[in-house]
Amino acid sequence: MLPRVKIVERVAAVDASPDILKSAQSTLDLPAGACFSSLSEAVAAVEADAVLVTVPLKFHIPVALEALELGKHALVEKPFAPTVDEARQAVDLAEKQGLTLAVSQNYRFFPAPQAVRKLVASGELGAVGTVHVDFRKHVTREKGGHRHFTLLDPLLVDMAIHHFDLMRYVLDQEPTGITCRSWNPVWSPFEGDAAGSAVVEFERGMVADWRGSWVSPAPPTNWGGEWHMEFERGEVIWTTRGDLGTTANDRVTIRPAGGTERTLTLPDMPLNGRAGALTAFAEAIRTGNPLDPDISGRSNLMTLAMAQSAVGSAAEGKRFPLPVA
């Protein structure tokens, strides 16, 4: 569903499936003249600045490439692409065409990570040494089906990628290597590994450890996870993105070494999550300025490389160096 953002107007819907297109027409209250079975047909019939690529992962790059070749900006759902090489094709074409290509890493558009990024940059607590991230949900057969039950890597590719991207964002550093292990608890309804652990090394000597599970019976975390960051002169504990993408559960607690604990007052962000990402994308097109936060396809190559390297490390049982994206 397209978030309600004043700067953006939906002018057409495209889907190769007649049934899905009919459902979209009814759900979104679209006239028949705004529904098309192909992107080229839609672009020829209506005026549009950009294309939102909301298709299954294997079609992300083919549709994005088609949009760019038709002269349209493109916003792609995460994960960006099945492989970094495929993603790079789209990035290179967008730059050649002078078009904006963005990836909806929407967890950047919440108050807690934005506040923590500013705190890290300020140097108030000194350098960051270690980051601990935990993510837990309890998805069972008894609670009904789940769209990720049959995914090959349901945790690392679809969920951990959010936390990997937040690491890059709040630290303003790039990773240099990752070591990961994944497994599937015996009670898991997932076909692929539903639990995992990773150690991520960063360029200035900082290390992050991440643990995640789709099937943990422990208290669930927010979607953005529970973060415990150790600084030279204190620690910061924070969490973000509650159920349904709300900001109500965003919290940032600062514990200076030898000082008094305090909780940050976070700004109200009515345009958060997907709405925030869509607004940033539209503003970049309107003004010609860079995306802020930087969710460009070029930047997202490293986030995608982190997820893919985690999968490779888990499969091969060894550390994967992270390439320059």
Buried (B, 14 or more C-beta within 10 A) or exposed (E): EBBEBEEBEEEBBBBEEEEEBEEBBEEEEBEEEBBBEEBEEBBEEEEBBBBBBBBEBEBBBBBBBBBBEBEBBBBBBBBBBBEBEBBBBBBBBBBEBEBBBBBBBBBBBBBBBBBBBEBBEEEBBEEBEEBBBBBBBEBEEEEEEBEBBEBEBBBBBBBBBBBBBBBBBBBEBBBBBBBBBBBBBEEBBBEBBBBBBBBBBBEEEBBBBBBBBBBBEEEBBBBBBBBBBBBEEBBBBBBBBBEEBBBEBBBBBBBBEEEEEEEBEBEEBEBBBBBBBBBBBBBBBEEEEEBEBBBBBBBBBBBBBBBBBBBBBBBEEEBBEBEEB
